[in-house]
């Protein structure tokens, strides 16, 4: 099982990487949106954790470019500190693969439940994009 984390916050990526190491999940960390897009284009990941608010090349920029390139059916969990995002904000990106939204700061038990659901079952039971409030 392999997971890609794209987030400019090093504390977040270190925490996710530590979690993956404890769980025996292979984890690649990228701290830049454009490099994250390149990584998605070069390798296939079982799950992608994507921060929205990155400088210069945001998570929305990355999702828009993936859509423009016709990328489909990735399993993407969006991280965001913004509590005002709603399901409708991601309707254009569902086909790209946005499956879940997790509000920052990320609670480890919520992350664990979501990651294991995706990695063990291949898909979430609830395929709708939803906001998980820790």
N, CA, C and O atoms as a GROMACS GRO file, in nm:
protein
  536
    1UNK      N    1   0.084  -0.118   0.000
    1UNK     CA    2   0.000   0.000   0.000
    1UNK      C    3   0.089   0.124   0.000
    1UNK      O    4   0.184   0.135   0.077
    2UNK      N    5   0.054   0.214  -0.089
    2UNK     CA    6   0.135   0.336  -0.094
    2UNK      C    7   0.046   0.460  -0.094
    2UNK      O    8  -0.060   0.465  -0.156
    3UNK      N    9   0.095   0.560  -0.022
    3UNK     CA   10   0.020   0.681   0.004
    3UNK      C   11   0.108   0.801  -0.033
    3UNK      O   12   0.228   0.801  -0.006
    4UNK      N   13   0.049   0.901  -0.094
    4UNK     CA   14   0.118   1.026  -0.126
    4UNK      C   15   0.056   1.137  -0.042
    4UNK      O   16  -0.066   1.154  -0.040
    5UNK      N   17   0.142   1.214   0.026
    5UNK     CA   18   0.097   1.329   0.103
    5UNK      C   19   0.153   1.454   0.037
    5UNK      O   20   0.274   1.468   0.020
    6UNK      N   21   0.064   1.546   0.001
    6UNK     CA   22   0.104   1.673  -0.060
    6UNK      C   23   0.055   1.784   0.033
    6UNK      O   24  -0.064   1.814   0.040
    7UNK      N   25   0.150   1.845   0.104
    7UNK     CA   26   0.116   1.949   0.202
    7UNK      C   27   0.240   2.032   0.227
    7UNK      O   28   0.348   1.977   0.248
    8UNK      N   29   0.228   2.163   0.227
    8UNK     CA   30   0.343   2.249   0.252
    8UNK      C   31   0.380   2.258   0.399
    8UNK      O   32   0.488   2.307   0.432
    9UNK      N   33   0.294   2.211   0.488
    9UNK     CA   34   0.321   2.216   0.631
    9UNK      C   35   0.404   2.093   0.671
    9UNK      O   36   0.354   1.980   0.670
   10UNK      N   37   0.529   2.117   0.705
   10UNK     CA   38   0.620   2.007   0.736
   10UNK      C   39   0.575   1.930   0.860
   10UNK      O   40   0.593   1.809   0.866
   11UNK      N   41   0.517   1.998   0.958
   11UNK     CA   42   0.467   1.929   1.077
   11UNK      C   43   0.359   1.828   1.038
   11UNK      O   44   0.356   1.716   1.090
   12UNK      N   45   0.270   1.868   0.948
   12UNK     CA   46   0.164   1.778   0.903
   12UNK      C   47   0.222   1.659   0.828
   12UNK      O   48   0.185   1.545   0.855
   13UNK      N   49   0.313   1.686   0.735
   13UNK     CA   50   0.368   1.575   0.657
   13UNK      C   51   0.451   1.480   0.743
   13UNK      O   52   0.451   1.359   0.720
   14UNK      N   53   0.522   1.534   0.843
   14UNK     CA   54   0.597   1.447   0.934
   14UNK      C   55   0.503   1.360   1.017
   14UNK      O   56   0.530   1.242   1.039
   15UNK      N   57   0.393   1.418   1.062
   15UNK     CA   58   0.295   1.342   1.140
   15UNK      C   59   0.233   1.231   1.056
   15UNK      O   60   0.218   1.118   1.103
   16UNK      N   61   0.196   1.262   0.932
   16UNK     CA   62   0.139   1.160   0.844
   16UNK      C   63   0.242   1.052   0.814
   16UNK      O   64   0.211   0.933   0.815
   17UNK      N   65   0.366   1.093   0.788
   17UNK     CA   66   0.473   0.997   0.761
   17UNK      C   67   0.497   0.906   0.882
   17UNK      O   68   0.513   0.785   0.865
   18UNK      N   69   0.500   0.962   1.002
   18UNK     CA   70   0.516   0.882   1.124
   18UNK      C   71   0.400   0.783   1.139
   18UNK      O   72   0.422   0.666   1.172
   19UNK      N   73   0.279   0.830   1.115
   19UNK     CA   74   0.161   0.743   1.122
   19UNK      C   75   0.177   0.627   1.023
   19UNK      O   76   0.156   0.511   1.059
   20UNK      N   77   0.215   0.658   0.900
   20UNK     CA   78   0.231   0.553   0.798
   20UNK      C   79   0.339   0.453   0.838
   20UNK      O   80   0.321   0.333   0.820
   21UNK      N   81   0.450   0.503   0.891
   21UNK     CA   82   0.556   0.412   0.936
   21UNK      C   83   0.505   0.316   1.044
   21UNK      O   84   0.537   0.198   1.041
   22UNK      N   85   0.426   0.367   1.138
   22UNK     CA   86   0.370   0.282   1.244
   22UNK      C   87   0.274   0.178   1.188
   22UNK      O   88   0.264   0.067   1.241
   23UNK      N   89   0.204   0.213   1.080
   23UNK     CA   90   0.104   0.124   1.022
   23UNK      C   91   0.158   0.037   0.908
   23UNK      O   92   0.085  -0.045   0.852
   24UNK      N   93   0.286   0.053   0.874
   24UNK     CA   94   0.345  -0.025   0.767
   24UNK      C   95   0.298   0.016   0.628
   24UNK      O   96   0.294  -0.065   0.536
   25UNK      N   97   0.264   0.143   0.613
   25UNK     CA   98   0.217   0.197   0.486
   25UNK      C   99   0.332   0.276   0.423
   25UNK      O  100   0.393   0.360   0.490
   26UNK      N  101   0.361   0.250   0.298
   26UNK     CA  102   0.463   0.325   0.226
   26UNK      C  103   0.410   0.466   0.202
   26UNK      O  104   0.299   0.484   0.151
   27UNK      N  105   0.489   0.567   0.238
   27UNK     CA  106   0.443   0.706   0.228
   27UNK      C  107   0.547   0.792   0.158
   27UNK      O  108   0.664   0.794   0.197
   28UNK      N  109   0.504   0.861   0.056
   28UNK     CA  110   0.587   0.961  -0.012
   28UNK      C  111   0.534   1.097   0.029
   28UNK      O  112   0.413   1.120   0.026
   29UNK      N  113   0.624   1.188   0.066
   29UNK     CA  114   0.586   1.322   0.109
   29UNK      C  115   0.637   1.423   0.008
   29UNK      O  116   0.754   1.418  -0.033
   30UNK      N  117   0.550   1.514  -0.033
   30UNK     CA  118   0.586   1.624  -0.122
   30UNK      C  119   0.533   1.752  -0.058
   30UNK      O  120   0.416   1.758  -0.020
   31UNK      N  121   0.619   1.854  -0.048
   31UNK     CA  122   0.579   1.978   0.019
   31UNK      C  123   0.551   2.092  -0.078
   31UNK      O  124   0.563   2.208  -0.041
   32UNK      N  125   0.513   2.059  -0.201
   32UNK     CA  126   0.489   2.159  -0.304
   32UNK      C  127   0.384   2.106  -0.401
   32UNK      O  128   0.390   1.990  -0.443
   33UNK      N  129   0.286   2.190  -0.437
   33UNK     CA  130   0.177   2.146  -0.523
   33UNK      C  131   0.219   2.100  -0.661
   33UNK      O  132   0.171   1.998  -0.709
   34UNK      N  133   0.309   2.174  -0.725
   34UNK     CA  134   0.354   2.135  -0.860
   34UNK      C  135   0.431   2.004  -0.857
   34UNK      O  136   0.415   1.920  -0.946
   35UNK      N  137   0.516   1.986  -0.757
   35UNK     CA  138   0.588   1.859  -0.743
   35UNK      C  139   0.491   1.746  -0.714
   35UNK      O  140   0.511   1.632  -0.758
   36UNK      N  141   0.387   1.777  -0.640
   36UNK     CA  142   0.283   1.677  -0.612
   36UNK      C  143   0.214   1.631  -0.739
   36UNK      O  144   0.189   1.512  -0.758
   37UNK      N  145   0.182   1.727  -0.827
   37UNK     CA  146   0.121   1.692  -0.955
   37UNK      C  147   0.213   1.602  -1.036
   37UNK      O  148   0.169   1.503  -1.094
   38UNK      N  149   0.341   1.636  -1.040
   38UNK     CA  150   0.438   1.553  -1.112
   38UNK      C  151   0.442   1.412  -1.056
   38UNK      O  152   0.449   1.315  -1.130
   39UNK      N  153   0.438   1.403  -0.924
   39UNK     CA  154   0.442   1.272  -0.858
   39UNK      C  155   0.318   1.189  -0.896
   39UNK      O  156   0.329   1.069  -0.921
   40UNK      N  157   0.202   1.253  -0.900
   40UNK     CA  158   0.078   1.184  -0.938
   40UNK      C  159   0.087   1.135  -1.083
   40UNK      O  160   0.038   1.027  -1.116
   41UNK      N  161   0.149   1.216  -1.168
   41UNK     CA  162   0.162   1.179  -1.309
   41UNK      C  163   0.261   1.064  -1.330
   41UNK      O  164   0.247   0.986  -1.423
   42UNK      N  165   0.361   1.055  -1.243
   42UNK     CA  166   0.468   0.956  -1.259
   42UNK      C  167   0.440   0.822  -1.192
   42UNK      O  168   0.486   0.719  -1.240
   43UNK      N  169   0.366   0.822  -1.083
   43UNK     CA  170   0.342   0.700  -1.006
   43UNK      C  171   0.195   0.684  -0.974
   43UNK      O  172   0.119   0.781  -0.974
   44UNK      N  173   0.157   0.561  -0.948
   44UNK     CA  174   0.020   0.532  -0.908
   44UNK      C  175   0.018   0.511  -0.757
   44UNK      O  176   0.096   0.433  -0.703
   45UNK      N  177  -0.071   0.581  -0.689
   45UNK     CA  178  -0.083   0.573  -0.544
   45UNK      C  179  -0.219   0.516  -0.506
   45UNK      O  180  -0.319   0.540  -0.574
   46UNK      N  181  -0.220   0.441  -0.398
   46UNK     CA  182  -0.346   0.388  -0.347
   46UNK      C  183  -0.432   0.498  -0.286
   46UNK      O  184  -0.555   0.490  -0.287
   47UNK      N  185  -0.366   0.601  -0.233
   47UNK     CA  186  -0.437   0.710  -0.168
   47UNK      C  187  -0.351   0.836  -0.173
   47UNK      O  188  -0.229   0.829  -0.158
   48UNK      N  189  -0.415   0.951  -0.194
   48UNK     CA  190  -0.346   1.080  -0.198
   48UNK      C  191  -0.410   1.171  -0.094
   48UNK      O  192  -0.531   1.191  -0.093
   49UNK      N  193  -0.327   1.226  -0.005
   49UNK     CA  194  -0.371   1.325   0.092
   49UNK      C  195  -0.324   1.460   0.041
   49UNK      O  196  -0.205   1.481   0.021
   50UNK      N  197  -0.418   1.552   0.019
   50UNK     CA  198  -0.388   1.679  -0.048
   50UNK      C  199  -0.432   1.798   0.035
   50UNK      O  200  -0.550   1.811   0.070
   51UNK      N  201  -0.337   1.885   0.065
   51UNK     CA  202  -0.367   2.012   0.130
   51UNK      C  203  -0.417   2.110   0.024
   51UNK      O  204  -0.366   2.111  -0.088
   52UNK      N  205  -0.514   2.190   0.057
   52UNK     CA  206  -0.566   2.289  -0.038
   52UNK      C  207  -0.486   2.418  -0.037
   52UNK      O  208  -0.460   2.476  -0.143
   53UNK      N  209  -0.448   2.465   0.082
   53UNK     CA  210  -0.387   2.597   0.096
   53UNK      C  211  -0.235   2.588   0.095
   53UNK      O  212  -0.171   2.587   0.200
   54UNK      N  213  -0.179   2.581  -0.026
   54UNK     CA  214  -0.034   2.582  -0.041
   54UNK      C  215   0.002   2.706  -0.122
   54UNK      O  216  -0.073   2.746  -0.211
   55UNK      N  217   0.116   2.767  -0.091
   55UNK     CA  218   0.156   2.887  -0.166
   55UNK      C  219   0.192   2.853  -0.310
   55UNK      O  220   0.240   2.743  -0.339
   56UNK      N  221   0.170   2.946  -0.398
   56UNK     CA  222   0.207   2.940  -0.539
   56UNK      C  223   0.125   2.841  -0.621
   56UNK      O  224   0.076   2.878  -0.727
   57UNK      N  225   0.109   2.719  -0.575
   57UNK     CA  226   0.035   2.618  -0.651
   57UNK      C  227  -0.051   2.541  -0.551
   57UNK      O  228  -0.004   2.447  -0.487
   58UNK      N  229  -0.174   2.582  -0.540
   58UNK     CA  230  -0.263   2.529  -0.436
   58UNK      C  231  -0.318   2.391  -0.471
   58UNK      O  232  -0.298   2.341  -0.582
   59UNK      N  233  -0.385   2.331  -0.376
   59UNK     CA  234  -0.454   2.205  -0.400
   59UNK      C  235  -0.562   2.221  -0.507
   59UNK      O  236  -0.584   2.130  -0.586
   60UNK      N  237  -0.630   2.336  -0.509
   60UNK     CA  238  -0.728   2.361  -0.614
   60UNK      C  239  -0.662   2.370  -0.751
   60UNK      O  240  -0.716   2.321  -0.850
   61UNK      N  241  -0.544   2.433  -0.757
   61UNK     CA  242  -0.468   2.439  -0.883
   61UNK      C  243  -0.435   2.297  -0.930
   61UNK      O  244  -0.451   2.264  -1.048
   62UNK      N  245  -0.389   2.215  -0.839
   62UNK     CA  246  -0.353   2.078  -0.871
   62UNK      C  247  -0.475   2.000  -0.921
   62UNK      O  248  -0.468   1.930  -1.022
   63UNK      N  249  -0.586   2.012  -0.851
   63UNK     CA  250  -0.709   1.942  -0.892
   63UNK      C  251  -0.758   1.991  -1.028
   63UNK      O  252  -0.802   1.911  -1.110
   64UNK      N  253  -0.751   2.121  -1.052
   64UNK     CA  254  -0.794   2.176  -1.180
   64UNK      C  255  -0.708   2.124  -1.294
   64UNK      O  256  -0.758   2.090  -1.401
   65UNK      N  257  -0.578   2.116  -1.271
   65UNK     CA  258  -0.487   2.065  -1.374
   65UNK      C  259  -0.512   1.917  -1.399
   65UNK      O  260  -0.509   1.872  -1.514
   66UNK      N  261  -0.537   1.841  -1.294
   66UNK     CA  262  -0.569   1.698  -1.311
   66UNK      C  263  -0.696   1.683  -1.395
   66UNK      O  264  -0.702   1.598  -1.483
   67UNK      N  265  -0.795   1.765  -1.366
   67UNK     CA  266  -0.921   1.759  -1.442
   67UNK      C  267  -0.897   1.794  -1.588
   67UNK      O  268  -0.948   1.728  -1.678
   68UNK      N  269  -0.818   1.899  -1.610
   68UNK     CA  270  -0.787   1.942  -1.747
   68UNK      C  271  -0.715   1.831  -1.824
   68UNK      O  272  -0.736   1.815  -1.944
   69UNK      N  273  -0.631   1.756  -1.755
   69UNK     CA  274  -0.555   1.649  -1.819
   69UNK      C  275  -0.637   1.520  -1.832
   69UNK      O  276  -0.589   1.421  -1.889
   70UNK      N  277  -0.757   1.521  -1.780
   70UNK     CA  278  -0.843   1.404  -1.792
   70UNK      C  279  -0.812   1.294  -1.691
   70UNK      O  280  -0.850   1.179  -1.711
   71UNK      N  281  -0.742   1.328  -1.584
   71UNK     CA  282  -0.712   1.230  -1.479
   71UNK      C  283  -0.843   1.192  -1.412
   71UNK      O  284  -0.926   1.278  -1.383
   72UNK      N  285  -0.859   1.064  -1.387
   72UNK     CA  286  -0.984   1.016  -1.328
   72UNK      C  287  -0.958   0.914  -1.220
   72UNK      O  288  -0.856   0.844  -1.220
   73UNK      N  289  -1.052   0.907  -1.128
   73UNK     CA  290  -1.065   0.800  -1.030
   73UNK      C  291  -0.944   0.779  -0.939
   73UNK      O  292  -0.916   0.666  -0.900
   74UNK      N  293  -0.873   0.885  -0.906
   74UNK     CA  294  -0.773   0.875  -0.800
   74UNK      C  295  -0.850   0.876  -0.668
   74UNK      O  296  -0.964   0.921  -0.663
   75UNK      N  297  -0.790   0.827  -0.566
   75UNK     CA  298  -0.852   0.834  -0.433
   75UNK      C  299  -0.783   0.946  -0.358
   75UNK      O  300  -0.670   0.932  -0.313
   76UNK      N  301  -0.854   1.059  -0.346
   76UNK     CA  302  -0.797   1.180  -0.287
   76UNK      C  303  -0.875   1.221  -0.163
   76UNK      O  304  -0.998   1.231  -0.165
   77UNK      N  305  -0.801   1.243  -0.056
   77UNK     CA  306  -0.857   1.301   0.066
   77UNK      C  307  -0.800   1.441   0.076
   77UNK      O  308  -0.678   1.460   0.075
   78UNK      N  309  -0.886   1.540   0.086
   78UNK     CA  310  -0.846   1.679   0.095
   78UNK      C  311  -0.832   1.719   0.241
   78UNK      O  312  -0.919   1.690   0.323
   79UNK      N  313  -0.720   1.786   0.271
   79UNK     CA  314  -0.699   1.848   0.402
   79UNK      C  315  -0.728   1.996   0.389
   79UNK      O  316  -0.683   2.059   0.294
   80UNK      N  317  -0.802   2.052   0.483
   80UNK     CA  318  -0.825   2.196   0.480
   80UNK      C  319  -0.849   2.251   0.620
   80UNK      O  320  -0.910   2.186   0.705
   81UNK      N  321  -0.800   2.371   0.642
   81UNK     CA  322  -0.827   2.441   0.768
   81UNK      C  323  -0.953   2.525   0.756
   81UNK      O  324  -1.004   2.576   0.856
   82UNK      N  325  -1.003   2.539   0.637
   82UNK     CA  326  -1.122   2.620   0.612
   82UNK      C  327  -1.248   2.541   0.649
   82UNK      O  328  -1.274   2.434   0.595
   83UNK      N  329  -1.324   2.595   0.741
   83UNK     CA  330  -1.445   2.525   0.784
   83UNK      C  331  -1.565   2.561   0.697
   83UNK      O  332  -1.674   2.508   0.717
   84UNK      N  333  -1.546   2.650   0.601
   84UNK     CA  334  -1.659   2.695   0.520
   84UNK      C  335  -1.675   2.615   0.390
   84UNK      O  336  -1.769   2.639   0.315
   85UNK      N  337  -1.586   2.521   0.363
   85UNK     CA  338  -1.599   2.440   0.241
   85UNK      C  339  -1.713   2.342   0.256
   85UNK      O  340  -1.735   2.283   0.361
   86UNK      N  341  -1.786   2.326   0.146
   86UNK     CA  342  -1.900   2.235   0.145
   86UNK      C  343  -1.884   2.134   0.033
   86UNK      O  344  -1.798   2.148  -0.054
   87UNK      N  345  -1.968   2.035   0.036
   87UNK     CA  346  -1.966   1.931  -0.065
   87UNK      C  347  -1.972   1.989  -0.206
   87UNK      O  348  -1.904   1.941  -0.297
   88UNK      N  349  -2.053   2.091  -0.225
   88UNK     CA  350  -2.070   2.151  -0.357
   88UNK      C  351  -1.940   2.209  -0.412
   88UNK      O  352  -1.922   2.218  -0.533
   89UNK      N  353  -1.850   2.248  -0.322
   89UNK     CA  354  -1.723   2.307  -0.366
   89UNK      C  355  -1.636   2.206  -0.440
   89UNK      O  356  -1.542   2.245  -0.509
   90UNK      N  357  -1.665   2.078  -0.427
   90UNK     CA  358  -1.583   1.974  -0.488
   90UNK      C  359  -1.656   1.892  -0.593
   90UNK      O  360  -1.604   1.791  -0.641
   91UNK      N  361  -1.775   1.935  -0.631
   91UNK     CA  362  -1.851   1.857  -0.729
   91UNK      C  363  -1.776   1.844  -0.861
   91UNK      O  364  -1.786   1.741  -0.929
   92UNK      N  365  -1.700   1.946  -0.898
   92UNK     CA  366  -1.624   1.940  -1.022
   92UNK      C  367  -1.502   1.848  -1.013
   92UNK      O  368  -1.442   1.814  -1.115
   93UNK      N  369  -1.466   1.810  -0.893
   93UNK     CA  370  -1.346   1.729  -0.875
   93UNK      C  371  -1.375   1.585  -0.831
   93UNK      O  372  -1.282   1.507  -0.809
   94UNK      N  373  -1.501   1.551  -0.820
   94UNK     CA  374  -1.534   1.414  -0.781
   94UNK      C  375  -1.485   1.313  -0.885
   94UNK      O  376  -1.439   1.205  -0.849
   95UNK      N  377  -1.495   1.349  -1.014
   95UNK     CA  378  -1.450   1.256  -1.117
   95UNK      C  379  -1.298   1.239  -1.115
   95UNK      O  380  -1.247   1.133  -1.153
   96UNK      N  381  -1.225   1.343  -1.072
   96UNK     CA  382  -1.080   1.332  -1.057
   96UNK      C  383  -1.048   1.235  -0.945
   96UNK      O  384  -0.952   1.158  -0.953
   97UNK      N  385  -1.129   1.239  -0.841
   97UNK     CA  386  -1.110   1.142  -0.733
   97UNK      C  387  -1.123   1.195  -0.592
   97UNK      O  388  -1.091   1.122  -0.498
   98UNK      N  389  -1.167   1.319  -0.573
   98UNK     CA  390  -1.186   1.368  -0.437
   98UNK      C  391  -1.298   1.288  -0.372
   98UNK      O  392  -1.411   1.285  -0.420
   99UNK      N  393  -1.264   1.223  -0.263
   99UNK     CA  394  -1.358   1.134  -0.196
   99UNK      C  395  -1.394   1.179  -0.055
   99UNK      O  396  -1.496   1.138   0.000
  100UNK      N  397  -1.310   1.262   0.003
  100UNK     CA  398  -1.328   1.294   0.145
  100UNK      C  399  -1.261   1.428   0.174
  100UNK      O  400  -1.164   1.465   0.108
  101UNK      N  401  -1.313   1.499   0.273
  101UNK     CA  402  -1.252   1.622   0.322
  101UNK      C  403  -1.229   1.605   0.471
  101UNK      O  404  -1.320   1.568   0.545
  102UNK      N  405  -1.107   1.632   0.514
  102UNK     CA  406  -1.075   1.628   0.656
  102UNK      C  407  -1.031   1.767   0.699
  102UNK      O  408  -0.942   1.826   0.640
  103UNK      N  409  -1.095   1.816   0.803
  103UNK     CA  410  -1.064   1.949   0.854
  103UNK      C  411  -0.936   1.944   0.937
  103UNK      O  412  -0.918   1.855   1.020
  104UNK      N  413  -0.849   2.042   0.913
  104UNK     CA  414  -0.728   2.057   0.993
  104UNK      C  415  -0.762   2.132   1.121
  104UNK      O  416  -0.854   2.213   1.117
  105UNK      N  417  -0.696   2.111   1.230
  105UNK     CA  418  -0.588   2.014   1.246
  105UNK      C  419  -0.643   1.871   1.241
  105UNK      O  420  -0.752   1.843   1.290
  106UNK      N  421  -0.566   1.785   1.181
  106UNK     CA  422  -0.608   1.648   1.159
  106UNK      C  423  -0.592   1.568   1.287
  106UNK      O  424  -0.485   1.564   1.348
  107UNK      N  425  -0.702   1.506   1.327
  107UNK     CA  426  -0.698   1.418   1.444
  107UNK      C  427  -0.653   1.280   1.396
  107UNK      O  428  -0.706   1.227   1.299
  108UNK      N  429  -0.555   1.222   1.464
  108UNK     CA  430  -0.496   1.096   1.421
  108UNK      C  431  -0.598   0.984   1.413
  108UNK      O  432  -0.592   0.902   1.321
  109UNK      N  433  -0.692   0.978   1.507
  109UNK     CA  434  -0.791   0.870   1.502
  109UNK      C  435  -0.884   0.882   1.382
  109UNK      O  436  -0.924   0.781   1.324
  110UNK      N  437  -0.918   1.005   1.342
  110UNK     CA  438  -0.999   1.026   1.221
  110UNK      C  439  -0.919   0.989   1.096
  110UNK      O  440  -0.970   0.923   1.005
  111UNK      N  441  -0.796   1.033   1.092
  111UNK     CA  442  -0.710   1.000   0.979
  111UNK      C  443  -0.695   0.848   0.967
  111UNK      O  444  -0.704   0.792   0.858
  112UNK      N  445  -0.672   0.783   1.078
  112UNK     CA  446  -0.656   0.638   1.079
  112UNK      C  447  -0.780   0.568   1.024
  112UNK      O  448  -0.769   0.476   0.942
  113UNK      N  449  -0.897   0.610   1.069
  113UNK     CA  450  -1.022   0.549   1.023
  113UNK      C  451  -1.040   0.567   0.872
  113UNK      O  452  -1.076   0.472   0.802
  114UNK      N  453  -1.016   0.688   0.823
  114UNK     CA  454  -1.036   0.716   0.681
  114UNK      C  455  -0.933   0.642   0.596
  114UNK      O  456  -0.968   0.579   0.497
  115UNK      N  457  -0.806   0.650   0.635
  115UNK     CA  458  -0.700   0.585   0.558
  115UNK      C  459  -0.723   0.434   0.552
  115UNK      O  460  -0.715   0.374   0.445
  116UNK      N  461  -0.751   0.375   0.665
  116UNK     CA  462  -0.772   0.230   0.666
  116UNK      C  463  -0.894   0.190   0.585
  116UNK      O  464  -0.894   0.086   0.519
  117UNK      N  465  -0.997   0.271   0.588
  117UNK     CA  466  -1.115   0.242   0.508
  117UNK      C  467  -1.080   0.240   0.359
  117UNK      O  468  -1.123   0.151   0.286
  118UNK      N  469  -1.003   0.338   0.315
  118UNK     CA  470  -0.964   0.344   0.175
  118UNK      C  471  -0.866   0.234   0.138
  118UNK      O  472  -0.882   0.167   0.036
  119UNK      N  473  -0.765   0.215   0.220
  119UNK     CA  474  -0.660   0.121   0.184
  119UNK      C  475  -0.701  -0.024   0.200
  119UNK      O  476  -0.660  -0.109   0.121
  120UNK      N  477  -0.781  -0.054   0.300
  120UNK     CA  478  -0.820  -0.193   0.324
  120UNK      C  479  -0.936  -0.235   0.233
  120UNK      O  480  -0.939  -0.348   0.184
  121UNK      N  481  -1.030  -0.144   0.209
  121UNK     CA  482  -1.148  -0.179   0.132
  121UNK      C  483  -1.142  -0.129  -0.012
  121UNK      O  484  -1.225  -0.168  -0.094
  122UNK      N  485  -1.046  -0.045  -0.042
  122UNK     CA  486  -1.035   0.010  -0.177
  122UNK      C  487  -1.126   0.128  -0.202
  122UNK      O  488  -1.109   0.201  -0.300
  123UNK      N  489  -1.222   0.149  -0.115
  123UNK     CA  490  -1.314   0.261  -0.131
  123UNK      C  491  -1.384   0.289   0.001
  123UNK      O  492  -1.393   0.201   0.087
  124UNK      N  493  -1.432   0.409   0.017
  124UNK     CA  494  -1.511   0.441   0.136
  124UNK      C  495  -1.650   0.383   0.119
  124UNK      O  496  -1.702   0.372   0.008
  125UNK      N  497  -1.709   0.346   0.231
  125UNK     CA  498  -1.846   0.297   0.228
  125UNK      C  499  -1.937   0.407   0.175
  125UNK      O  500  -2.025   0.380   0.092
  126UNK      N  501  -1.917   0.529   0.220
  126UNK     CA  502  -1.994   0.643   0.173
  126UNK      C  503  -1.911   0.712   0.065
  126UNK      O  504  -1.811   0.776   0.097
  127UNK      N  505  -1.950   0.702  -0.059
  127UNK     CA  506  -1.871   0.757  -0.168
  127UNK      C  507  -1.891   0.907  -0.187
  127UNK      O  508  -1.825   0.968  -0.271
  128UNK      N  509  -1.981   0.967  -0.110
  128UNK     CA  510  -2.003   1.110  -0.121
  128UNK      C  511  -1.891   1.185  -0.052
  128UNK      O  512  -1.838   1.138   0.049
  129UNK      N  513  -1.854   1.300  -0.106
  129UNK     CA  514  -1.758   1.385  -0.040
  129UNK      C  515  -1.822   1.437   0.087
  129UNK      O  516  -1.935   1.486   0.084
  130UNK      N  517  -1.752   1.427   0.197
  130UNK     CA  518  -1.810   1.472   0.324
  130UNK      C  519  -1.706   1.541   0.408
  130UNK      O  520  -1.586   1.519   0.391
  131UNK      N  521  -1.750   1.623   0.500
  131UNK     CA  522  -1.662   1.692   0.590
  131UNK      C  523  -1.658   1.617   0.722
  131UNK      O  524  -1.761   1.592   0.784
  132UNK      N  525  -1.539   1.582   0.762
  132UNK     CA  526  -1.524   1.513   0.890
  132UNK      C  527  -1.479   1.617   0.992
  132UNK      O  528  -1.373   1.678   0.978
  133UNK      N  529  -1.559   1.638   1.092
  133UNK     CA  530  -1.524   1.732   1.198
  133UNK      C  531  -1.463   1.657   1.314
  133UNK      O  532  -1.530   1.576   1.379
  134UNK      N  533  -1.334   1.682   1.341
  134UNK     CA  534  -1.272   1.613   1.454
  134UNK      C  535  -1.332   1.654   1.586
  134UNK      O  536  -1.290   1.605   1.691
   0.00000   0.00000   0.00000
